[in-house]
Amino acid sequence: MSGDAHLLIVDDDERIRGLLQKFLMRNGYLVTVAKEAAHARRLLGGLDFDLIVLDVMMPGEDGLSLTNFIRSKMKTPVLLLTAKGETENRIAGLEAGADDYLSKPFEPKELLLRINAILRRMPQAEAVDDGPKFLHLGNIRYEVERGEMWEGVEQVRLTATEAQLMRIFVAALGEPVSRSDLVERLGRDGDQAQERAVDVQITRLRRKIERDPKQPRYLQTVRGAGYMLTPE
């Protein structure tokens, strides 16, 4: 049931974030992680997600408050995680607008089944006319809704990170996105090592869309501002 579904995992426990990200990516999902509610809010401001897995007990803003915010802005389904399994806490989560509730500790397989069940219940999104359906990058055609890249009749395989980068750039066509912003939206800790890692991912993506990756035409470097996607 994964398809191209993009999940956001919000949990202040670094170990749990990492384990869930690896497990869900192995099961075919695109996964972005956030370490706190404020981080999640910034990601939600720039990316669309198909489902949000959200820990209730976090320092600062808790998961119930964030769920209320999410529900006031969007219809994205929310699955809450918490160490508290009492009935009143489950009710509070559902009243806040959560679609499901799973108490810690849990088996990753159960989480996967619940995610699949929620996504199966979601109605198919209606087609929208306020954005391009395809982007042309020389010989490359990028299907925006499917997140698929094609060269003629051959599909260009994208890694999970490359697919996420394309979603970010499509949401900001013709506008530069800074390296630090890319690091944050990819759900990584913001340090120089991660910014260099993003540079490596950009280089790999250019190899797939540029005729001459050393002189990019479509995925350009904007001095002092970051990277910018400029399709034909």
C-alpha positions in Angstrom: 0.0 0.0 0.0 3.1 2.3 0.1 3.3 3.4 -3.6 4.8 6.9 -3.5 3.3 7.7 -0.1 5.3 10.2 1.9 5.3 9.9 5.7 6.4 12.4 8.4 7.7 10.9 11.6 7.7 13.3 14.6 9.5 12.0 17.7 12.0 13.5 20.1 13.7 10.1 20.6 16.5 10.0 18.0 16.7 6.2 18.2 13.0 5.7 17.6 13.1 8.2 14.7 16.0 6.3 13.1 14.5 2.9 13.5 11.1 3.9 12.2 12.6 5.7 9.2 14.7 2.7 8.2 11.8 0.2 8.7 9.2 2.2 6.8 11.6 3.0 4.0 12.4 -0.7 3.6 8.7 -1.2 3.2 8.5 1.3 0.3 7.6 4.6 1.9 9.3 8.0 1.5 10.0 9.1 5.0 11.0 12.5 6.5 11.7 12.9 10.2 11.3 15.7 12.7 12.7 15.9 16.2 10.1 18.3 17.7 6.8 20.0 17.0 8.6 23.3 15.8 10.7 21.3 13.3 7.5 19.5 12.1 5.7 22.8 11.6 8.5 24.1 9.4 8.5 20.9 7.3 4.7 21.0 6.9 5.1 24.6 5.6 7.0 23.4 2.6 6.1 19.7 2.0 3.0 17.7 1.5 2.7 14.4 3.4 0.3 11.5 3.0 0.4 10.6 6.7 2.0 11.9 9.9 3.2 9.6 12.7 3.4 11.8 15.8 4.6 11.2 19.3 2.4 12.7 22.0 4.9 13.2 24.8 7.5 15.7 23.5 9.3 18.6 25.2 7.9 22.0 24.3 4.7 21.7 22.2 3.2 18.2 22.7 1.7 16.0 20.1 -1.9 16.8 21.0 -1.3 20.5 20.4 0.4 19.8 17.1 -2.4 17.6 16.0 -4.9 20.4 16.7 -2.7 22.7 14.5 -2.5 20.1 11.7 -6.2 19.5 11.7 -6.9 23.3 11.5 -4.7 23.6 8.4 -5.0 20.3 6.5 -6.7 16.9 6.1 -3.5 14.9 6.3 -4.2 11.8 8.5 -2.4 11.6 11.9 -1.4 8.5 13.8 -0.4 9.2 17.4 2.2 7.4 19.4 2.4 7.6 23.2 3.7 5.8 26.2 0.4 6.3 27.9 -2.3 3.8 27.1 -5.1 4.9 29.4 -8.5 5.4 27.9 -8.6 9.1 28.6 -5.4 9.7 26.6 -6.7 7.7 23.6 -9.9 9.8 23.7 -8.0 13.0 24.0 -5.9 12.1 20.9 -9.0 11.2 18.9 -10.8 14.4 20.0 -7.8 16.4 18.8 -8.4 15.0 15.3 -6.1 11.9 15.2 -7.1 9.1 12.9 -5.6 6.3 15.0 -3.7 5.7 18.2 -0.9 3.3 19.1 0.6 2.9 22.6 4.4 2.4 23.1 6.0 -0.1 23.2 4.7 -1.5 19.9 5.8 -3.8 17.2 6.9 -2.0 14.0 4.8 -4.5 12.0 1.6 -3.3 13.8 2.5 0.3 13.0 2.9 -0.6 9.3 -0.4 -2.4 9.3 -2.1 0.6 10.9 -0.5 3.0 8.4 -1.6 0.9 5.5 -5.2 0.7 6.9 -5.4 4.5 7.3 -4.1 5.1 3.7 -6.6 2.6 2.3 -9.4 4.6 3.9 -8.3 7.9 2.5 -10.3 9.1 -0.6 -8.3 9.6 -3.8 -7.2 13.1 -4.1 -9.0 15.2 -6.7 -7.0 16.4 -9.6 -5.9 20.1 -9.3 -5.4 22.6 -12.0 -3.2 25.1 -10.2 0.1 23.5 -11.1 1.9 21.7 -13.9 1.3 18.0 -14.4 4.7 17.5 -16.2 8.0 19.2 -16.1 10.4 19.0 -19.1 14.1 19.0 -18.3 15.7 18.5 -21.8 15.1 14.8 -22.6 13.7 14.2 -19.1 10.0 14.3 -18.3 9.0 14.5 -14.6 5.5 13.5 -13.7 4.6 15.8 -10.8 1.7 13.9 -9.3 3.3 10.5 -9.5 6.8 11.8 -8.6 8.2 9.7 -11.6 11.0 10.6 -13.9 11.2 9.3 -17.5 13.6 9.5 -20.4 11.6 8.5 -23.4 10.0 5.2 -22.4 12.6 4.3 -19.8 11.9 5.3 -16.2 14.7 7.0 -14.4 15.1 5.4 -11.0 15.2 7.9 -8.1 16.4 7.2 -4.6 14.1 8.2 -1.7 16.2 11.3 -1.1 16.3 12.2 -4.7 12.5 11.9 -4.9 12.2 14.1 -1.8 14.5 16.7 -3.3 12.4 16.8 -6.5 9.2 17.4 -4.4 10.9 20.2 -2.6 12.2 21.9 -5.8 8.8 21.5 -7.6 7.1 23.3 -4.7 9.5 26.2 -5.3 9.9 26.3 -9.0 12.1 29.2 -10.1 13.0 30.1 -6.6 16.3 29.2 -4.8 16.2 26.8 -1.9 19.1 27.2 0.6 21.3 24.2 1.6 20.2 24.7 5.2 16.6 24.6 4.2 17.1 21.4 2.2 18.8 19.8 5.2 15.9 20.7 7.4 13.2 19.6 4.9 14.9 16.3 4.5 14.6 15.8 8.2 18.3 15.9 9.1 20.2 17.6 11.8 21.5 21.0 10.6 25.3 20.9 10.5 28.0 21.4 7.9 28.4 17.7 7.3 24.8 17.4 6.4 25.0 20.3 4.1 27.9 18.6 2.3 25.8 15.5 2.1 23.1 17.5 0.4 25.6 18.7 -2.1 26.5 15.1 -2.9 22.8 14.3 -3.4 22.4 17.3 -5.7 25.4 16.1 -7.8 23.8 12.7 -8.1 20.4 14.1 -9.1 22.1 16.3 -11.7 23.6 13.3 -13.3 20.1 12.0 -13.9 18.6 15.2 -15.3 21.4 17.2 -16.9 23.1 16.6 -20.2 26.3 18.1 -18.7 26.1 17.9 -14.9 29.2 20.1 -14.6 27.4 22.9 -16.3 23.8 22.4 -15.1 21.0 24.0 -17.1 17.9 22.9 -15.0 19.1 22.3 -11.4 21.2 25.5 -11.0 23.4 26.8 -8.2 22.4 30.3 -7.2 25.4 31.9 -5.6 24.8 32.7 -1.9 21.2 31.4 -2.1 21.2 27.7 -2.7 19.8 25.6 -5.6 17.0 26.3 -8.0 15.0 24.1 -10.4 14.2 25.8 -13.7 12.4 23.5 -16.2 11.8 24.4 -19.8 
